[in-house]
Amino acid sequence: MELAKVNIEELEALLRQAGELFQDREAAGCVKIKGEADYVTEVDYRVQQFIRRRLEADYPQVQFLSEEKTNQEIDKSGLVWILDPVDGTTNLIHDCHASCISLALMERSEVVLGFVYNPYSEELFMAQKGRGCRLNGKSTAVSRAARMEDSLIAIGTSPYYKETADKNFDIFKRLFMDCQDIRRSGSAAMDLAYVACGRLDGYFERNLKIWDVAAGMLLVREAGGSVLSFNGAQAGNDMVSDIAAGNSVIAGLLTEEYL
């Protein structure tokens, strides 16, 4: 399937329709515990089912990978949809209005299309490989910050891996002393989207799953930024990754001096 055969407008409409399900506070209160600080709600399942049903009907040749399924059958060398139905589930449970839908299309292990939709603000970020990043139809770009002291940096606490807290919070403190300030949204996809439009100068977190970051990494790169592994190499599309994002200067500073 060629990327040109994907109907972008229909996918955007699908995400906006699915986002209406976030408003069901009763479903958001139906919570199951998957692990330490790891939750799933009825909203997660309903959004996944709604989007999956449409994608499988419209694109039957494309595999479907999502947070709320096993994914053992996925062949990443083929075409794969990658969905996080609710990125920021803990925020959703608490009605914090900082949750989003992340959808990406991967072809031969490379993400070629990505969407991040915040139903609360009705902001829809979209990027196609080689065609830039857009927010509600308008082009975006990463910030031009060239020094850490001019930067607002988003952090991720890796809440499912609290054994990493000492290491993480040592980094947070050192970074806090050097940058303008730090932020923590609780949604990796949203943080990456905010890097892609220049609201944040950088973002980093360890132990992120592919559904958390597949779309957001493409947004950042198509907005002129960099997404690196903690060792400074270009981040790939592994099932679990430690990533640092920003413009090329800030992403480099994060990996070279803090991570």
BELSUL-V736033 format. One record per residue. N is the residue number from 1. RES is the residue in one small letter. SS is DSSP state (helix for helix, strand for strand, loop for the rest). OMEGA is omega in radians with two decimals (NA if undefined). NEAR is the number of other C-alpha atoms within 8 Angstrom. Layout:
<<N;RES;SS;OMEGA;NEAR> <N;RES;SS;OMEGA;NEAR>>
This chain:
<<1;m;loop;3.11;3> <2;e;loop;3.14;5> <3;l;helix;-3.13;6> <4;a;helix;-3.12;5> <5;k;helix;3.08;6> <6;v;loop;-3.12;6> <7;n;loop;-3.07;7> <8;i;helix;-3.10;6> <9;e;helix;3.12;6> <10;e;helix;3.10;7> <11;l;helix;3.10;8> <12;e;helix;3.10;10> <13;a;helix;3.11;8> <14;l;helix;3.14;9> <15;l;helix;3.12;11> <16;r;helix;3.10;11> <17;q;helix;3.13;8> <18;a;helix;-3.13;11> <19;g;helix;3.10;14> <20;e;helix;-3.14;8> <21;l;helix;3.12;10> <22;f;helix;-3.07;11> <23;q;helix;-3.11;6> <24;d;loop;-3.07;8> <25;r;helix;3.08;7> <26;e;helix;3.11;6> <27;a;helix;3.10;9> <28;a;helix;3.12;13> <29;g;loop;3.07;9> <30;c;loop;-2.93;8> <31;v;strand;2.99;10> <32;k;strand;3.12;7> <33;i;strand;3.11;9> <34;k;strand;-3.11;7> <35;g;strand;-3.13;7> <36;e;loop;3.14;8> <37;a;loop;-3.06;7> <38;d;strand;-3.00;10> <39;y;strand;3.01;11> <40;v;strand;-3.14;11> <41;t;strand;3.07;14> <42;e;helix;3.09;11> <43;v;helix;3.10;12> <44;d;helix;-3.10;12> <45;y;helix;-3.10;11> <46;r;helix;3.10;9> <47;v;helix;3.12;13> <48;q;helix;-3.12;13> <49;q;helix;-3.12;8> <50;f;helix;-3.10;9> <51;i;helix;-3.11;11> <52;r;helix;-3.11;9> <53;r;helix;-3.14;8> <54;r;helix;-3.11;8> <55;l;helix;-3.12;9> <56;e;helix;3.08;11> <57;a;helix;-3.06;7> <58;d;helix;-3.08;6> <59;y;loop;-3.03;7> <60;p;loop;-3.12;8> <61;q;loop;-3.07;6> <62;v;loop;3.10;10> <63;q;strand;-3.07;10> <64;f;strand;3.11;12> <65;l;strand;-3.12;12> <66;s;strand;-3.11;12> <67;e;loop;-3.00;9> <68;e;loop;2.99;7> <69;k;loop;-3.00;6> <70;t;loop;3.10;5> <71;n;loop;-3.10;8> <72;q;loop;-3.06;4> <73;e;loop;-3.00;4> <74;i;loop;3.01;9> <75;d;loop;-3.04;6> <76;k;loop;3.09;10> <77;s;loop;3.11;7> <78;g;loop;3.09;11> <79;l;strand;-3.07;12> <80;v;strand;2.87;14> <81;w;strand;3.11;12> <82;i;strand;-3.03;15> <83;l;strand;2.82;14> <84;d;strand;-3.02;13> <85;p;strand;3.04;13> <86;v;strand;3.03;12> <87;d;strand;-3.00;13> <88;g;loop;-3.08;12> <89;t;helix;3.12;12> <90;t;helix;3.05;9> <91;n;helix;3.13;12> <92;l;helix;3.14;13> <93;i;helix;-3.09;11> <94;h;loop;3.11;6> <95;d;loop;-3.10;6> <96;c;loop;3.14;8> <97;h;loop;3.08;7> <98;a;loop;3.12;13> <99;s;loop;-3.10;16> <100;c;strand;3.02;16> <101;i;strand;3.09;15> <102;s;strand;3.13;19> <103;l;strand;3.12;14> <104;a;strand;3.01;14> <105;l;strand;-3.14;12> <106;m;strand;3.11;15> <107;e;strand;-3.11;12> <108;r;loop;3.07;8> <109;s;loop;3.10;9> <110;e;strand;3.12;7> <111;v;strand;-3.08;14> <112;v;strand;-3.11;12> <113;l;strand;-3.12;13> <114;g;strand;3.09;17> <115;f;strand;2.92;16> <116;v;strand;-3.08;16> <117;y;strand;3.06;14> <118;n;strand;-3.07;14> <119;p;loop;3.14;12> <120;y;loop;3.12;7> <121;s;loop;-3.07;5> <122;e;loop;3.07;8> <123;e;strand;3.14;10> <124;l;strand;3.09;11> <125;f;strand;3.13;13> <126;m;strand;3.06;12> <127;a;strand;2.97;14> <128;q;strand;-3.12;12> <129;k;loop;3.11;10> <130;g;loop;-3.07;5> <131;r;loop;3.08;7> <132;g;loop;-3.12;12> <133;c;strand;-3.12;16> <134;r;strand;3.05;11> <135;l;strand;-3.06;12> <136;n;loop;3.04;7> <137;g;loop;-3.12;5> <138;k;strand;-3.10;6> <139;s;strand;3.09;8> <140;t;loop;3.09;12> <141;a;loop;3.07;11> <142;v;loop;-3.11;15> <143;s;loop;3.13;12> <144;r;loop;-3.13;5> <145;a;loop;-3.11;11> <146;a;loop;3.13;7> <147;r;loop;3.14;8> <148;m;helix;-3.11;11> <149;e;helix;3.07;7> <150;d;helix;-2.93;9> <151;s;loop;2.96;13> <152;l;strand;-2.98;12> <153;i;strand;3.05;12> <154;a;strand;3.12;13> <155;i;strand;3.00;11> <156;g;loop;-3.04;11> <157;t;loop;-3.10;8> <158;s;loop;-2.97;11> <159;p;loop;3.11;8> <160;y;loop;-3.06;8> <161;y;loop;-3.03;9> <162;k;helix;3.05;7> <163;e;helix;3.11;5> <164;t;helix;-3.01;8> <165;a;helix;-3.10;9> <166;d;helix;3.13;7> <167;k;helix;-3.12;7> <168;n;helix;-3.02;9> <169;f;helix;2.98;8> <170;d;helix;3.09;8> <171;i;helix;-3.13;10> <172;f;helix;-3.11;9> <173;k;helix;-3.14;8> <174;r;helix;3.14;9> <175;l;helix;3.13;9> <176;f;helix;-3.14;10> <177;m;helix;-3.05;6> <178;d;helix;-3.07;8> <179;c;loop;3.11;13> <180;q;loop;3.11;10> <181;d;strand;3.11;8> <182;i;strand;3.12;10> <183;r;strand;3.09;8> <184;r;loop;-3.08;7> <185;s;loop;-3.05;9> <186;g;loop;3.09;10> <187;s;loop;3.14;11> <188;a;helix;-3.12;13> <189;a;helix;3.14;14> <190;m;helix;3.11;14> <191;d;helix;3.12;12> <192;l;helix;3.09;15> <193;a;helix;3.13;13> <194;y;helix;3.00;10> <195;v;helix;-3.08;17> <196;a;helix;3.11;19> <197;c;loop;3.02;13> <198;g;loop;3.11;11> <199;r;loop;3.03;8> <200;l;loop;3.13;15> <201;d;loop;3.13;15> <202;g;strand;3.14;15> <203;y;strand;3.04;15> <204;f;strand;3.09;11> <205;e;strand;3.10;12> <206;r;strand;3.04;10> <207;n;strand;3.09;9> <208;l;strand;3.12;12> <209;k;strand;-3.07;10> <210;i;helix;-3.13;12> <211;w;helix;3.08;14> <212;d;helix;-2.85;13> <213;v;helix;-3.03;12> <214;a;helix;3.14;14> <215;a;helix;-3.07;17> <216;g;helix;3.11;17> <217;m;helix;3.11;11> <218;l;helix;3.09;15> <219;l;helix;-3.09;18> <220;v;helix;-3.09;19> <221;r;helix;3.14;11> <222;e;helix;3.04;15> <223;a;loop;3.09;13> <224;g;loop;-3.09;10> <225;g;loop;-3.13;14> <226;s;strand;3.00;12> <227;v;strand;-3.02;14> <228;l;strand;2.89;15> <229;s;strand;-3.11;14> <230;f;loop;3.12;10> <231;n;loop;3.09;7> <232;g;loop;3.09;9> <233;a;loop;3.07;7> <234;q;strand;3.13;8> <235;a;loop;3.10;9> <236;g;loop;-3.13;6> <237;n;loop;3.09;10> <238;d;loop;3.13;7> <239;m;loop;3.08;6> <240;v;strand;-3.07;8> <241;s;strand;2.92;14> <242;d;strand;-3.02;11> <243;i;strand;3.01;13> <244;a;strand;-3.07;15> <245;a;strand;3.09;17> <246;g;strand;2.92;19> <247;n;loop;-3.01;15> <248;s;helix;-3.13;8> <249;v;helix;-3.07;10> <250;i;helix;3.09;15> <251;a;helix;3.11;15> <252;g;helix;3.10;10> <253;l;helix;3.14;10> <254;l;helix;-3.09;10> <255;t;helix;-3.07;14> <256;e;helix;-2.98;8> <257;e;helix;-3.04;6> <258;y;loop;-3.01;9> <259;l;loop;NA;8>>
